[in-house]
Amino acid sequence: MKARTYASYTPIMIFMEQSPLQRLAFAASLSGILFVAACAGPIKNTAEAEVAPIEQAINAIVGIYADIPGDAHSARSLGTRRQGSGVLIDDDGLILTVGYLILEAERAGIVSINGESLPADIVAYDHDSGFGLLRAKGPINAKPIGFGSSAQLLPGSPVLAVSFEGPEPVIPARVISRRPFVGYWEYLLEKAIFTAPPLSEYGGAALIDNDGRLLGIGSLMVNDALDDTTPMFGNVFVPIDLLKPILDDLIAKGRPSVPAAPWLGLFSDEAEGRVIVTRLSTGGPAEKSGVEEGDIIIGVGGHRVRNQVDMYRKIRKQGRAGDSVALDVLAHDSYDLKIRRILIESLDRRDWIKVPDPL
């Protein structure tokens, strides 16, 4: 990775083949550029005594790299060499990022805005929120970014999405929607932040307000930022408010004190309201209990599921990690349409993955 330069920002890409609703949303995004620029004012030279809040926040964005052993559970899906962005959040080199960048990592490091590389310790990974923490083994020549309030973000709110590298590392954008996001890897965010236009280098990127405060951490690029039915490219950010109540625990113990949600070791997809098992973690709880790829999950604990979001909510209501979860399943090769009830002894996903010692 190399140091970034911000001599000029390229214009926001406009997708020409859009519906009227999409054009309206992007027009709102474009108006956000003017709003942010008006609030932030011109970027000052860093040599000046007083640094603009947004520039100070940009300087707190670092690059992250991580090496993962080939036998790690996540190596197949996420690879063994990962890189993305992170955000300096305290004076002692604590870096906040998206957890999948450092999941099961045996070695990690950061690159500062000045291009300096530093090794880093893995501090924490939290599956339920999706956050990860590292600590740089050396000083970073930047001021930490302060936290804003993601609860105040509503559709239409102007924001800046910032990554360490990429063709457009700083993109003025707008919040397009606040709604649940479900990931096929047993992940549910109840009030995810969807923004547009999309930032290409989204992993661990920072979402900041016009005062330079951190609002969220980048997770994914999606094609349904507007809603579940109208195609529109954008990003999903994990709200920063999810970090505040667990930050002290993550620093001290590497995980939250609150019990983790049940983890079953199954990957799923949704088609016309049906939840279909697409893959199983080898040796995981669901596979051991007899769930098979292609099975259709009809219910949880005797209650019908409407979609993936509903399924994960019902699984979480079954208890915490370690408790039994009852799935009502229609086998993929069933000819008599008989529904089986499968009792799965859940795990804490943190106990399944490879975690280096010490944290």
N, C-alpha and C positions, 0 to 999 in steps of 0.2 A: 504494500500500500504506500501511497505517496501523500504528501501534504496537499491540502485542498487550496484552491484559489477561488475568490468570489469577485473577480474583476467585473463580470457581467452575468446577469441571469437571462437565460433563454426564455422566450415566450411560452405560455401554456399551450400545449398541443390541443387543437380542437378536432374532435372526431366529426367528419363531414356527414357521415351517414347516421344521423341520429333522429330519433322521434322528436316531436315538438316538446314533450315533457323533458326529455334529456337536454334539449337545447336550452330550455328554461333553467334547468339545474346548473348547466355549465355557465350560463349567463350570470347566475348568482355567484358562481365561483370566480368569474372574472371580475365582478364588482368587488369581491373580497380583496383582490390585489390592491385596488385603490384605497380601500379601507385600511388595510394593514400598512400600506406605505404612508398614509396620512397620520396614522397613530404612531408609527415607529420613527418617522422622520428619516433623514439621510444617515447612512452608516458612517460612523466617525472612524478616523484613523486610530488604530490601537495604541499609537504613541501618545494620544491625547490623554489628559488626566482623567477625564470621565468617559467611560465606554458606554455606548448605547446598549440598553438591556437586551435587544435582540441579537446584536453582535456578540455580546458576552455569552448569551445562550448558545449561539452557533459555535463559539470557541470551546464550549464544554462537550461537544460531540466528538467522540473518538471512534476509531476503527477497532474491530475485534476480530481475532482469529483464534481458532480452537482445533486441536487434533483429537480425534476420537479413535479408540482401538477398534480393529476390524471385527472383533467378536462382540461389540456392544449391541444391545437390542435395537438401538436406533440407527445403527450404521447402514442398514438396508434402505431405510426410507429417507434419511437425512444426509447420508454420506459420512466420510471420515475426516474431511477437511472442510471446515465451515468458516465463513467470515460474514461480517455485517457491521452494524453500528452499535454504539452504546452511549450513555450519558453520564457524565461526572456529577454525582449528587452529594458529595461531602468533601471536606478539606483533606481527607486521608486517602484519597484515591479510590473511593467506592464508586463502582460503575454499575448502572442499571441497564439491562438489555432484555431482549426477549429470550425466554428460557431455552428454546430449541437450539440456539447457537452454541450453548455450552453444555447441553445435556450429555452426560456420560463422558465428558472431556477428560483426558489425562494430562493435557497441557493447553494453556491459553495465554494470550497476551493482548496488548492494546497498542494502537498507534495514535499519537496525539496529533493535533492540528498542525504542529510544526514538523511532522514526519518522524518523530522520535518513537522507537519501538521499546516497549517495556514488557517483561513477563508479568503475569497476573495470577493470583490465586482464585480458585473457584470458591465463592462464599456460600451461595445458596441457589436452589432451584425449587420453584413452586409450581406443580402441575395444575392446580386448580385455577390459579390466576394466569399462569403463563409467563411470569417474571423470572429473571435470572440475575444474580449479582456476582460481580468479580471485584477484586481489589488489586490495583496496580502495585507492583513492587518497586516503587520509586515515585518521585514527585511529578505531577502533571502541571504544566505551565498554563493553567486556566482556572477560572473561578467556577465553583459548582453552580448548577442551575437550581433555582428554587421551585417548589411545587405550586401549581395552580389548583383549581377545582374543576375536575371533569364533570361533576354533577351539574354545573352551570351551563354546560354545552348543550345547545339545542340545534335542530336543523336550521341551517343558514348561518351559524356562527363562523366568523372568519378565523382561520388558523394558518400556521406555517408548518409544513412537513419538511424535516431536515435529516438527511443521511450524511454519512462521512464521505462517501464517494458516489459516483454515478453521473450520467449525462446531465441531469438536473438535480443537484444535491439539495437545493432549496426551492420548494414549490409553495406559493400562496394557494390556499385551498379553502374549501368550506366543508363544514359538517353537513353531510347529506341525510343521515338518519341515525337514530339511536334505537337499537333493538337487539334481541338476542342473536348471538352468533354461535353456531354449533360446528364443531370440527369432527371429522370422522374418527379421530383418535381418542374419543371419549372426553371431549373438551366442550365446555359450555360457558359462554360469557353472557350474562343476562342483559347488560346494557352496553354492548360494544359500541365503539365510535366508528362510523363509516364516513370516509371523506372522499372527495374528488376535487380535481383530477388526480390520477394515481401517481405516486412516487415509485419509481422503478426499483430502487434499492431500499426496500421497506423494512427488512429484518433488523429490528433493534433501533429503527429510526425514531427521532423525537418529534412529538406534536407539541407545538408551543403557541402561546397566545401573544397578543401584541405588546405585552409587558415582559416577554421573555421567560415566562414561567412554563414549567413542564405540565402537559395535560394528558399525555399518553405515550405508549411505546408501540412502535410498528410491529405488526405480526404477519399480515398477508396482503396480497393483491387479489381482488375478487371481481367478478363481473356482474354482481347484483348489489352494488353500493346503494342504489336508490331504494329498492325493495326486493321482495322475493320473486317478482314476476317480470319486471322491466329491466332488460339488460343495461348495465352501465358500469364501466370500469372504475375502480376506486381501491381504497385501502381500508383494512381493519386495524384499529389501534386499541390496545388494552388500556382502559381508563386508569389514570394515576391514583384515583381515590381507592382502588383496590389494594394498593401497596401500603398506604398509610397505617392501617391497623396491624399489619403483619411485619413491618420493616424491622422493628427491634428484634422480633423472634428470628427472622431470617438472618440477621447479622450475628446473633448470639448462638443459634442452634442449627442454622442451615435450612430450617423448615418452620412453618407456622405451628403454634401451640394448639390451634383448633384441629379437631380430627379431620383427616382427609376424606374426600368422597370415595365411595366404593369404586374400585377399578376392576374390570372384568377381562380385559385383554382381548377385546374384539373391535374391529373396524367396521363401520357401517356406512351406508348411503341411503338416500331417500328417493323414491320414485312414486309419484302420484299418491303420496301419503303413506306408502308402505316403507318400512325400515328393513333393509336387506343387509345381512352380514356379508361383507366383501372380503374380509381377511381375518385371521386369528393370530394372536401372538403365540408362537410355538412354546408349548409347555405352560401357557397361561391359564388362568382360572376357567375361562369359557371353553377352551379346547379340552381341558381335563374333564369338564362336566358333560361333554358330548355335543356342544354346539358345533355346527359345521358351516363352511362357506356356502352361501346361497340360501341359508335358512332365512325365513321372514319372521321378524319379531312382532308378534301380534299384541302382546300385553306385558305388563310388569306387575307381579304380585296380584294377578287376577283382574287388573284394570286395563282396559283397552288403551293403546297408544295411538295418537293421531299423526305424529311425525317424530323426527329425531329430537327436537327440542322437548317435546312432551315426554319422550322416552327417558331422556337424561334427567329431567326433573323428577320423574317417578322413581328412577333408580336411586337418586339421592334421598328421596323420602323413605327408602327401604332401610336406611341406617347409615353407618359410617364404614370406612375401610375395615375389612375383617368380618363384617356381618354378611349373612347370606342374602342373596338376591334371587328372587324367583322370576324367571322369564317364561312367557308363554310363546311357544315357537311353532311355526308351521314349517315342517321340513321341506327342503328344496326338491326332494325326490318323492314327496308324498302324493299318492294317488287317491287316497281316501279322505283327504282334507282334514286329517286328524291333528289336533293341536296338542303338543306335548308341553308339560311343565318341567322346566329344568332348573334345579336348585344349584346356584353357583356360589362358592365360597370366595368372596371378593378379597382383594388385597389393597394395600396402599401402594400406588404405582411407584412411589419413592423407594420402596423396599424391593421392587422388581428390577429397577435400572442399576447400572454399575455406577457407584459413587466413589470417587477417589478418597482415600484416607491420608491425612485428615481433610475435612471440608476446606 
